[in-house]
Amino acid sequence: MTRIPEPDQTPDGPAYEGRLLDRADDEIVDQGASFDIRTLLTRRSVLSLAGIGLGAAALAACTPRSTASPSTSPSGTPTTSPSAIATPDAGSSAGAIELPAGEIPDETAGPYPGDGSNGPDILEQSGIVRGDIRSSLAGGATAEGVPMSLRLTVLDAAGGDIPFVGAAIYVWHCDSAGGYSMYSSGIENENYLRGVQIADSSGAVTFTSIVPACYSGRWPHIHFEVYPDANSITDAANAIATSQVALPQDVCESVYALPAYDGSTRNLSQVTLNSDNVFGDDGGALQLATVTGDAASGYTVSLIARVDTRTAPTAAAAPGGGSPGRP
């Protein structure tokens, strides 16, 4: 049985590990996302944070400045001709990633963001900072489907394309039936497939999830918002970038052949990257993920996003043409 920690009594009121509780009458586990984040950051050692700072500074000094232009693949899908930059990578002291041709496009957060901008707000809830987003918070339902590891790497374009260390990334997407937790019929009281991670020294965050369905009128996608730091996530107006990840067609076709994704094959046949009302501007050139794996063992989905804080976010209202919902 998990022991719930008791607060300390200080002259200024109840506290935990030296931090005053935001909600003095509630238990420590119910203090909300802001308190969770402060606890997380406090527990990081000063030495580790100093190392990250030195690594980022060194990276800034050696990052080449180069540009690239979009090209077209043999299938007609726009791609990029990126340049390579040196940056720390998971599991190694140094690696190479490819620099996208431009800033990640601003896209709509859609009608089901769950960030407080359109009804429900999960970003205020304790436990939202997590890596595995398959289950609802507080022991709710678990979304079933083909396993997916989502890795987003965020670069600070205004700072010379160095890793955006400390940025908070909020991710959400539909389930295998096309429904969005907190909104769709039957799962209004669930909040699975939503979570926040804090970018590491590589500017990367990784989520454990499932491959989303294809619902009518939209290409298969994953939503994400970028916030400048962990303390900013409790107000959607603080987001410095809002965009979407597009999934490759061959991956989707393999996944949607499975019974759990009934209806997705039909929906996918009725839309293309070029006709999609979000990715259609450029065929998802800067948003099409790199994917490895298979439908039996799961996939690793990766995307690099350049975020330029010198440009004002322009995320629009939800587009028409999509009909998410559980059949």
C-alpha positions, 0 to 999 in steps of 0.5 A: 500500500502506498504511503501518502506523505504527511506535510510539515508544519511551519510558521507559515503553514503546511509545507512539503520538502520546504515548499508551502502547499498551494492547497493547504486543506488538501493532501500532498498528492492533490496539490496540482500540476504546479506543485508537482513541477516544483517538486520535480525541479527541486529534486534535480541536482544543482550539478546536473543542471549546471552540466546541462547549461555547459552542454547547451553552451558548448553546443551553441558554439559548434552548431553550424548555420545552414539552410535547406529547402523543401524537395519532393519525394518519388511518391510526390510527398514534400520532404526536406533537405535538412542539414545535420547538427551535433547535439547530445542524444539519448544513450550517448555523449554526442550524436547527430540529428537533422535540422529541419528546413524551417520553424514548425508550423503553427496549427490549430489545437482543435476542439479537444485540447484539454488545456482549458482553452475549450472547456476541460483543463487537465494541465491543472491536475496533479500527475499530468507530468508523466511519460506513460500516457496510456491510462487516465489519471487517478486509476481510470481506463487504459487506452488499448492499441498498437504501442507507440513511443513518441520522441519529440526533440525541440530546438530553440531557433532563436538561440541558434538551434540549440536544444530547448532545455527545460521546455514543457511539451504537452501531447494529446491524441485520439484513441484507437476508435477515434475518440478524444478523452474528456470530450467524446461520447462515453469517455468524457470522464477519462483523460488518457492519451494526454501528458506533459514532459520536460525537455532534457539536455537534448531538448527531447521528451519521450512519451509511451502511448498507442498509435492513434486512429484515423477519423473521418476527414483528418490525416492521422496525427498527434497534437502538441503544445510547447511551453517555455518552461514547466511553470507555464503549462497551467495557462494555455495562453503561455504556449509558444508553439502549437502544432501536429505530428503527421504519421506516415501512410505505410505505418498507418495502413499496417496498423489499421488492418488490425481489428482494434482500429475498425473504420480507420482504413476506410477513413484513411482512404478518403484523405491524403496529406495534400488534401488534409485541412491542416497538413495540406499547405505543404503536405506535412513537409516539416511535420511528417514523423520518422518511424521505425518498428512494426505493428506486432512489436510497436513503433518509435515515432520521432520528430524534430521541431524548431521553435522560434520565439521571435515569431508570434504564435498563430494557432487558429481555431479548430478546422472543419472536416473532422469527425472524431468520435467512438463508433 
